[in-house]
Amino acid sequence: MRKNPLFGAAVVKAVLRKRDGVTASSALYEGILRDLGVTDDQVEAYLSAHADEVEQALRSHGRRGD
């Protein structure tokens, strides 16, 4: 099963927002959007609708020590 590209982009954006000095409009984020074929507006809408899911993914990622 293929992962949801909006979920992946939303997680990346949430991580970038939490890091000091890195904006969600960074070249890295823009490249990821292009690769996934989604827009920032789509990611924002997804984040609004699925904030808890994205936050849970961030928390579980950190527990693995990554």
N, CA, C and O atoms as a MOPAC input file, in Angstrom:
PM7 MOZYME 1SCF
protein

 N      0.83800 1    -1.17900 1     0.00000 1
 C      0.00000 1     0.00000 1     0.00000 1
 C      0.88600 1     1.24700 1     0.00000 1
 O      1.85500 1     1.33100 1     0.75500 1
 N      0.55000 1     2.19300 1    -0.83900 1
 C      1.32300 1     3.42900 1    -0.95200 1
 C      0.92500 1     4.40000 1     0.14000 1
 O     -0.25700 1     4.55000 1     0.45200 1
 N      1.91800 1     5.06000 1     0.72100 1
 C      1.66400 1     6.05600 1     1.76600 1
 C      1.00800 1     7.28600 1     1.16000 1
 O      1.17300 1     7.57800 1    -0.02500 1
 N      0.26600 1     7.99800 1     1.98800 1
 C     -0.39500 1     9.22700 1     1.57400 1
 C      0.64900 1    10.33900 1     1.44000 1
 O      1.27800 1    10.70100 1     2.43400 1
 N      0.84800 1    10.88700 1     0.24500 1
 C      1.85700 1    11.93700 1     0.08700 1
 C      1.54300 1    13.18600 1     0.90500 1
 O      2.46100 1    13.87900 1     1.34400 1
 N      0.26900 1    13.48400 1     1.11600 1
 C     -0.07300 1    14.64600 1     1.93600 1
 C      0.33000 1    14.42800 1     3.38600 1
 O      0.79100 1    15.35900 1     4.04700 1
 N      0.16200 1    13.21300 1     3.88600 1
 C      0.57900 1    12.91200 1     5.25400 1
 C      2.09000 1    13.10000 1     5.38400 1
 O      2.56500 1    13.72400 1     6.33200 1
 N      2.83600 1    12.55700 1     4.43000 1
 C      4.28900 1    12.69500 1     4.47200 1
 C      4.73700 1    14.14900 1     4.44000 1
 O      5.61000 1    14.55400 1     5.20800 1
 N      4.14300 1    14.92300 1     3.55900 1
 C      4.49700 1    16.34400 1     3.46400 1
 C      4.08900 1    17.09400 1     4.73100 1
 O      4.79700 1    17.99800 1     5.17500 1
 N      2.95400 1    16.72000 1     5.31000 1
 C      2.49800 1    17.37400 1     6.53900 1
 C      3.45400 1    17.08700 1     7.68700 1
 O      3.73600 1    17.97600 1     8.49000 1
 N      3.95700 1    15.86200 1     7.77600 1
 C      4.92400 1    15.52400 1     8.82100 1
 C      6.21000 1    16.32500 1     8.62600 1
 O      6.76200 1    16.86100 1     9.58600 1
 N      6.68000 1    16.40300 1     7.39300 1
 C      7.89600 1    17.18300 1     7.11500 1
 C      7.68700 1    18.64200 1     7.52000 1
 O      8.54800 1    19.23900 1     8.16600 1
 N      6.55500 1    19.20600 1     7.14400 1
 C      6.29100 1    20.60900 1     7.47100 1
 C      6.23200 1    20.81200 1     8.98300 1
 O      6.76600 1    21.79300 1     9.49900 1
 N      5.59100 1    19.89600 1     9.68800 1
 C      5.50000 1    20.00700 1    11.14500 1
 C      6.88100 1    19.93800 1    11.78600 1
 O      7.16400 1    20.68000 1    12.72600 1
 N      7.73900 1    19.05800 1    11.28900 1
 C      9.10500 1    18.95500 1    11.81700 1
 C      9.86000 1    20.25500 1    11.55700 1
 O     10.51700 1    20.78200 1    12.45400 1
 N      9.76700 1    20.77000 1    10.33500 1
 C     10.47200 1    22.00600 1    10.00300 1
 C      9.97500 1    23.17200 1    10.85500 1
 O     10.77000 1    24.02700 1    11.24500 1
 N      8.69400 1    23.22100 1    11.14700 1
 C      8.14500 1    24.29300 1    11.98700 1
 C      8.70600 1    24.24500 1    13.39900 1
 O      8.88500 1    25.28300 1    14.03600 1
 N      8.98400 1    23.03700 1    13.89100 1
 C      9.47600 1    22.87600 1    15.25900 1
 C     10.96500 1    23.18900 1    15.39600 1
 O     11.44800 1    23.42900 1    16.50200 1
 N     11.68200 1    23.18800 1    14.29900 1
 C     13.12900 1    23.43800 1    14.34700 1
 C     13.40600 1    24.93000 1    14.25900 1
 O     12.79700 1    25.64400 1    13.46200 1
 N     14.31600 1    25.37800 1    15.07300 1
 C     14.68400 1    26.79600 1    15.05700 1
 C     15.41400 1    27.14600 1    13.76600 1
 O     16.31100 1    26.42500 1    13.33000 1
 N     15.02300 1    28.24700 1    13.17300 1
 C     15.73000 1    28.77000 1    12.02000 1
 C     15.39600 1    28.10200 1    10.70300 1
 O     15.96800 1    28.46500 1     9.67400 1
 N     14.50300 1    27.15300 1    10.70000 1
 C     14.12300 1    26.48300 1     9.45300 1
 C     12.65400 1    26.76400 1     9.20600 1
 O     11.80500 1    26.44100 1    10.03600 1
 N     12.35400 1    27.36400 1     8.06700 1
 C     10.96200 1    27.67400 1     7.76400 1
 C     10.35500 1    26.59400 1     6.89300 1
 O     11.06600 1    25.84600 1     6.22200 1
 N      9.05200 1    26.52000 1     6.90800 1
 C      8.36200 1    25.52500 1     6.10500 1
 C      8.45800 1    25.84100 1     4.62000 1
 O      8.07600 1    25.01400 1     3.79200 1
 N      8.95800 1    27.01500 1     4.26900 1
 C      9.11800 1    27.36300 1     2.85800 1
 C     10.55800 1    27.14600 1     2.39400 1
 O     10.97300 1    27.69300 1     1.37200 1
 N     11.30600 1    26.36000 1     3.13500 1
 C     12.70000 1    26.09400 1     2.77900 1
 C     12.80000 1    25.33200 1     1.45600 1
 O     11.82900 1    24.74000 1     0.98600 1
 N     13.97300 1    25.36200 1     0.88100 1
 C     14.21700 1    24.65900 1    -0.38500 1
 C     13.95300 1    23.15700 1    -0.22900 1
 O     13.44800 1    22.51900 1    -1.15300 1
 N     14.28500 1    22.60400 1     0.91400 1
 C     14.04300 1    21.18600 1     1.16500 1
 C     12.55400 1    20.88000 1     1.07400 1
 O     12.14700 1    19.94500 1     0.38500 1
 N     11.75200 1    21.66200 1     1.76400 1
 C     10.30300 1    21.45300 1     1.77100 1
 C      9.71900 1    21.63800 1     0.37600 1
 O      8.87800 1    20.84800 1    -0.05500 1
 N     10.15500 1    22.66900 1    -0.32800 1
 C      9.65800 1    22.91300 1    -1.68400 1
 C      9.99500 1    21.74400 1    -2.60600 1
 O      9.18100 1    21.36500 1    -3.44800 1
 N     11.17400 1    21.17700 1    -2.45200 1
 C     11.56600 1    20.01600 1    -3.25100 1
 C     10.71400 1    18.80000 1    -2.94500 1
 O     10.34200 1    18.04900 1    -3.84700 1
 N     10.40600 1    18.60700 1    -1.66900 1
 C      9.55900 1    17.48700 1    -1.26200 1
 C      8.16200 1    17.63800 1    -1.85800 1
 O      7.57800 1    16.66800 1    -2.34200 1
 N      7.63300 1    18.85700 1    -1.82200 1
 C      6.31300 1    19.10000 1    -2.42400 1
 C      6.32200 1    18.72800 1    -3.89900 1
 O      5.41100 1    18.05700 1    -4.38300 1
 N      7.35600 1    19.16500 1    -4.61300 1
 C      7.46400 1    18.84600 1    -6.04300 1
 C      7.52600 1    17.33200 1    -6.25700 1
 O      6.82200 1    16.78600 1    -7.10600 1
 N      8.37800 1    16.66400 1    -5.47500 1
 C      8.53500 1    15.21100 1    -5.61800 1
 C      7.23100 1    14.46700 1    -5.35100 1
 O      6.93400 1    13.47200 1    -6.01400 1
 N      6.45700 1    14.94400 1    -4.38800 1
 C      5.20700 1    14.27600 1    -4.02000 1
 C      4.02700 1    14.71700 1    -4.87700 1
 O      2.97300 1    14.08200 1    -4.86300 1
 N      4.20500 1    15.79800 1    -5.61900 1
 C      3.13400 1    16.28700 1    -6.47800 1
 C      1.98200 1    16.92500 1    -5.72000 1
 O      0.82500 1    16.82200 1    -6.12900 1
 N      2.30700 1    17.59200 1    -4.60000 1
 C      1.28300 1    18.27200 1    -3.79900 1
 C      1.67800 1    19.73500 1    -3.62200 1
 O      2.82500 1    20.11300 1    -3.85900 1
 N      0.71100 1    20.55100 1    -3.20200 1
 C      0.97700 1    21.97500 1    -2.96700 1
 C      0.98200 1    22.27300 1    -1.47600 1
 O      0.47400 1    21.49100 1    -0.67200 1
 N      1.55900 1    23.40800 1    -1.12000 1
 C      1.57000 1    23.82400 1     0.27600 1
 C      0.15100 1    24.03800 1     0.78400 1
 O     -0.14500 1    23.72400 1     1.93700 1
 N     -0.72800 1    24.56700 1    -0.05900 1
 C     -2.12500 1    24.75000 1     0.35200 1
 C     -2.78200 1    23.41200 1     0.69100 1
 O     -3.53600 1    23.31700 1     1.65900 1
 N     -2.49900 1    22.39100 1    -0.09800 1
 C     -3.04200 1    21.05700 1     0.18300 1
 C     -2.49400 1    20.52500 1     1.51000 1
 O     -3.22500 1    19.92200 1     2.29700 1
 N     -1.20500 1    20.75500 1     1.74600 1
 C     -0.57900 1    20.29700 1     2.98500 1
 C     -1.19400 1    21.02100 1     4.18500 1
 O     -1.48200 1    20.39800 1     5.20700 1
 N     -1.39400 1    22.33000 1     4.06100 1
 C     -2.01300 1    23.09600 1     5.14900 1
 C     -3.41500 1    22.57900 1     5.45700 1
 O     -3.78000 1    22.43400 1     6.62400 1
 N     -4.20100 1    22.30200 1     4.42200 1
 C     -5.55000 1    21.77400 1     4.62400 1
 C     -5.49000 1    20.40600 1     5.30100 1
 O     -6.29600 1    20.10800 1     6.18300 1
 N     -4.53700 1    19.58200 1     4.88800 1
 C     -4.38300 1    18.26200 1     5.48900 1
 C     -3.98000 1    18.40300 1     6.95700 1
 O     -4.51800 1    17.71400 1     7.82300 1
 N     -3.03300 1    19.29700 1     7.23000 1
 C     -2.60300 1    19.52200 1     8.61300 1
 C     -3.76900 1    19.97500 1     9.48400 1
 O     -3.90400 1    19.52400 1    10.62200 1
 N     -4.60000 1    20.85200 1     8.96800 1
 C     -5.75400 1    21.33100 1     9.73100 1
 C     -6.70600 1    20.19000 1    10.06100 1
 O     -7.24200 1    20.12200 1    11.16700 1
 N     -6.91100 1    19.30600 1     9.11100 1
 C     -7.86300 1    18.21500 1     9.30200 1
 C     -7.28200 1    17.02800 1    10.06700 1
 O     -8.03000 1    16.24200 1    10.65000 1
 N     -5.95600 1    16.89200 1    10.07100 1
 C     -5.32300 1    15.70100 1    10.64000 1
 C     -4.19600 1    16.05000 1    11.61700 1
 O     -3.21200 1    15.31600 1    11.71200 1
 N     -4.33000 1    17.14600 1    12.32800 1
 C     -3.26000 1    17.60800 1    13.22500 1
 C     -2.88300 1    16.55300 1    14.26200 1
 O     -1.69900 1    16.34200 1    14.52400 1
 N     -3.86800 1    15.89200 1    14.84900 1
 C     -3.58200 1    14.88800 1    15.87600 1
 C     -2.79700 1    13.70900 1    15.30800 1
 O     -1.86400 1    13.20800 1    15.93500 1
 N     -3.18300 1    13.28200 1    14.13000 1
 C     -2.50700 1    12.16200 1    13.46100 1
 C     -1.03600 1    12.50500 1    13.17100 1
 O     -0.14200 1    11.68800 1    13.39200 1
 N     -0.80900 1    13.71100 1    12.67800 1
 C      0.55700 1    14.14900 1    12.36100 1
 C      1.37400 1    14.26500 1    13.64300 1
 O      2.52900 1    13.84100 1    13.68600 1
 N      0.78200 1    14.83500 1    14.67900 1
 C      1.48700 1    14.98400 1    15.95900 1
 C      1.83600 1    13.61500 1    16.54300 1
 O      2.92000 1    13.43900 1    17.09800 1
 N      0.93700 1    12.65900 1    16.42400 1
 C      1.19900 1    11.30500 1    16.91100 1
 C      2.37300 1    10.67600 1    16.15000 1
 O      3.21100 1    10.00000 1    16.74700 1
 N      2.42700 1    10.89900 1    14.84600 1
 C      3.53800 1    10.37000 1    14.04600 1
 C      4.86000 1    10.97800 1    14.49100 1
 O      5.87600 1    10.28500 1    14.55300 1
 N      4.85000 1    12.27000 1    14.80300 1
 C      6.07200 1    12.92300 1    15.26400 1
 C      6.51900 1    12.35300 1    16.60600 1
 O      7.70700 1    12.10700 1    16.81600 1
 N      5.57900 1    12.14500 1    17.50100 1
 C      5.91300 1    11.59500 1    18.82400 1
 C      6.43800 1    10.16800 1    18.70700 1
 O      7.42000 1     9.82400 1    19.36500 1
 N      5.81600 1     9.34200 1    17.89900 1
 C      6.25700 1     7.94700 1    17.79000 1
 C      7.61800 1     7.86100 1    17.09400 1
 O      8.42600 1     6.98800 1    17.40900 1
 N      7.86300 1     8.75700 1    16.16200 1
 C      9.16000 1     8.80100 1    15.48500 1
 C     10.26700 1     9.09100 1    16.49000 1
 O     11.32300 1     8.45900 1    16.45300 1
 N     10.03300 1    10.03500 1    17.38200 1
 C     11.02200 1    10.40300 1    18.38300 1
 C     11.30400 1     9.29000 1    19.37400 1
 O     12.42700 1     9.17300 1    19.86300 1
 N     10.31700 1     8.47700 1    19.67800 1
 C     10.50000 1     7.38100 1    20.63000 1
 C     11.42200 1     6.30800 1    20.08800 1
 O     12.05500 1     5.58600 1    20.86000 1
 N     11.50800 1     6.19300 1    18.77700 1
 C     12.39200 1     5.17900 1    18.19900 1
 C     13.85400 1     5.64100 1    18.24200 1
 O     14.75800 1     4.88300 1    17.89100 1
 N     14.07500 1     6.86100 1    18.66500 1
 C     15.43700 1     7.35400 1    18.76200 1
 C     15.99300 1     7.88900 1    17.47600 1
 O     17.20200 1     8.09200 1    17.36500 1
 N     15.13800 1     8.12500 1    16.49100 1
 C     15.59900 1     8.63800 1    15.19300 1
 C     15.85200 1    10.12600 1    15.26800 1
 O     16.24500 1    10.73600 1    14.27400 1

